[in-house]
Amino acid sequence: MPDVTDATRELGVSLERALGGRSSTNWLVSRGGHALVLRQYLDVLELGPAMQREAIDWQVQTRARVHRAGWPVAAPVGQPLRSGGAWWTLEEWLPGTAAQVSPTQHANLLARWGELGDLAQEVGPQPHRFDHLAVLVEADAAQVLAECADEQDRGWLLRRLDQVLSGAQDVDWDASPRTLVHGDLVGHNLLWSSGRLTGVLDLELATVDRRITEAMLVWRSRHDDVLLAYDQVAALNDQEWRMVLIDWWALMLSLCLFHLRRGRQPGRWELDGLRRTSPLSEKLSRDLFNVTP
């Protein structure tokens, strides 16, 4: 693991405490009495240093533009640093804490974020972003998914693949407006203070994509109340209702393909996500395939 103390020394900051993270590891640091966040980027897509730097540059520039658009996104401080075999950045510290919000509040936030369509045209998709619909176009997908070692998991993978390929044939993917998708606009990435949104964290998964993809990444075949509330705020069209379940299953299958192609078994997060159902997912499945999930 890269040594954080080397990065702090090179950037001229003092280490305060660890903040955790998923696709990155973060620390609270200070410089001249000002609180900052030091971020170490994890190469979860196995891009290598050069392509990862291109992705980081896009993230930094996009955060700066979203910040200028009035959203409480941390402004970057300085340029990315390569140290100890990893990329690092500094950004402003945002106040507030994660808090439970109602489905309606969450839906309103999603709708507001979805209005960043003009900004999406300016920045374009994140370079080398993971293609969550890859399973729809990879000719050997069934062969690769069949390499899953567990018999039950393998059965679910192939069943979901058949459903996704069948359902996707009748979808007009252009029917969902394209916007800047955060990719993880959920509770732990939202900071609040006195009922006011004070921070939107972690744009590592951001890109330009369909607005239904953002909604799907919050729903995850679990949070029916948020997706239904979102439909009340920013009504989904018939094609988007066809997309959402296919989008979710395709993401899980594409992640499984990613791991299997690299000689690894899929993780439980993806495998359990393919099996998970909710009242809404069961209805969507009946509408799409005339069967329960």
N, C-alpha and C positions, 0 to 999 in steps of 0.2 A: 504493500500500500504506500502511495506517495506520502511524504512527511509534511503535515500541515505547517509545521514550524518553519520549514524551508520557504513555503509560499508566503507566510506572514512576514518573514524577514525580507524577502525580495519586494514585497508590496509595501513594506513600512507600516504594518498595522500590528496591534497588540491583540492576542487571542483572549477572548472572554469566556465563552462556553460553546459547547456543541448544540446545534439546533436540529440535527437529524435530516431526513430527506429520503426520497425514493430513487428517482433517476439522477439525483445529485446528492452530495453530502454538504451540509451547510454549517457555518459557524458564525456566531456573533463576535465581531471584532471591533476595534476602535482605532481611530487615527485623529490626533489632535483634539480629543474629547468628544468626537462625533461617532455615533454608533453606525456601523456598516455591517453588511452580510458578506462573508467570503463563501463562494460557491465552488466546489470541486465537481466537475462534470464526469459522470460515469458513462463509459462508452457502451451503453446497453445494446445498441444496434450493431456494435462491432464494426464501426466505420473506419477506424484508423485515424491517426492524428490530423491529416490534411482535410479529409471530408468532415470530420467532427468539428474542426475549426470553422468550416464554411457554415455548418449548422448553427454553431454558437454565435457567429457574427450575425446571422439572420435573427436569432433570438434576441440578441442585445439591441439590434436596430429596431426590431418590432416592439420590444418593451419600451424603448424611448418614444416611439410614435404613439403607442397606446397611452403612455403617460401624458404626452402633449394633447391627446384627445380628451383628457380630463378624468381618466380612470386612475385609481390609486395603485398604480403599478410601480415597482421600485425602479428608479432611474439608474442607469449604469454609471459607474465611476471608473474612469480610465479604460484601458484596453485589456483584452484577455491575455493571460500569462500562461506560458508553458513551463511547468516546473515538475520535476520528479516523475515524468512520464504521464502527466495529467494536465488538463486545461483548467484554469481557475479564472474567476471574475470577481469583481467587487461591485456591490450595488448598495443603494440606500437602505437603511433599516426602516421598516414600516411598523407603526404602532398598532395595538389592538390584539384581540384574541379570537380564536375560533369559537363560534357559538351556534347553538341550534336555531335554525330558522324554519318558518312554516313553509309548506309546499308552495303556497302562493307567493311568498317572498322569494323563494328560490326560482320559481317560474318567471317572476318579473325581472330578476337579475339575468336569467338566461335570455329573455327577450331583449333586454337592453344591450347585452353583449352582442347579440345577433345583429344589431344595427351597425356594426363595424364593417359593413359590406364595402364601403368606399375605401377604407383602409386596406381591406383584403386585396383590392385591385392594385393598390400601390406596392404592397410588399410581395405579393405572389406566394406560392406554397414554400414551406421550409425545405431547403435542399436536403435530399436523402432521407426524407421523412418516411416512416414505415407505412406501407400500403396496406390498409386494413381490409381491402377488398381483393388482395392478391389471390386468394383461393379461387376466385371466380375465373381467373384467366390462366392459371398454371395447369398445363395439360396433365402433368403427372401427380396432381394433388392426391388422388385416391391411393395411388401406389405408395406415396410417401407417408400419408396418414396411416396406412396399413402397417407401418413399421412400429406403431405404438405397441409397447410390450404387453400391457394389461388387456385381457380379452374384452372385458366390459367397456373399458374406456375406448378401445379400438372400435367396438360396435357403435358407440355413441358418435364417435368422430365420423364414421362412414355414413351413419344415418343422417346426421346434421348436414354433411356434405351433399347428399342427395337432395335434401330439402332446400338447401340454399341454392344449388344450381337450378333446381326446378322453379323455385319462387322468383329468382332473379330474372328469368326470361321475360316476365310480364311487367317488369319495373321500368319506368321512365326515370332514369337517374338524373336527368336534367330538370326534373320537376321541383327539386328542392333548391332554393336560392343558395348561392355560395357566399360565405362570409369568413371572417377570421375565427377559427375554432380554437378555443383554449385547450381542450383535450382532457381536462381534469377539473372542471369547474364545480368542485364539491366542497363539503364543509371544511376539511383540513387546509384547503387553499384559499379560504376566505376569512379575512380578519375584520372584526367589528369593534366599535367603541361607542357606547351610549346609543346603540341602535343604528349607528351610521357605518357604512362600509368604509374601512380604512386601508384595506390591503387585498390585492389579488396576487397570489403567489404562483411561482413555478410555471413558466411558459415553455418548458422543455418539450412538451408534447404538442405545442401549438402548430398550426398550419392553416392553409386555406382549404376549406372543404364545404360540404353541404351543411346547412343549419341542422338538419335532422341528425347528422352525425354527432354534433355537440349534445343534442337532446338525448341521443342513445347512450352517450358516454356518461351521462348523469343517471339515466334510467337503469341500465345494466340488468334488465329483467328482474328488477327488485323494487325500485322506487316508483311504483305506479302512480302514487298521489302527485308526485312532481310532474311527471309527463302529462297527466290529465289536466293538471293546473296550467301547464305550459300551453296546452291546446286551447284553453280558455283565453289566455292572454294573446297568443300568436297562433291562430288556428292552423293546424296541420292539414294539408290537402290529402286527397285519397291516395295519391302515389306515395306521399311521405309515410302514411300509415302502413302502406305495403312494405316500405323500406326498413322500418325501424327494427323489426325482429330479424330480418335477413342481414341487416347491417351488424347487429350484435353477434349473431352466430358466425358471420363471415370474419369478424374481427378475431373471435376466439379460435376459429380454424386457422386463420392466417398466422396467428402467434404460435399455434402448435406446429404448423409447417416450418416456421422460422427455427424452432428448436430442433425438430427432427432432421432437418437438412444439415444441421451442425453436429449431428451425432448425439443429441441430448433428448431425453424424454420430456414431453410437455409437463408443465407445472400444474399443480392442483387448481390454481386460480383459473386457468383457461379451461381445464377439463370440467371443473365443477360449474363454471359459468355456462358451459354448453348444456348441462343438465338442469340448471336452475329454472324454475318456472314461477310465475306469478299469475294472479287472476287475469291481468291484461295480456300477458304473453300467451296464456291459454286461449283467450279470445282471438288474438291475432293469428295464432296457429290454426284455429278452426276456420277463420276467414280465408287464410292462404291455402291451406291444404286439406280442409275438411277433416282434420284429425286433431287430437290433443297432442301437446309437445312430446 
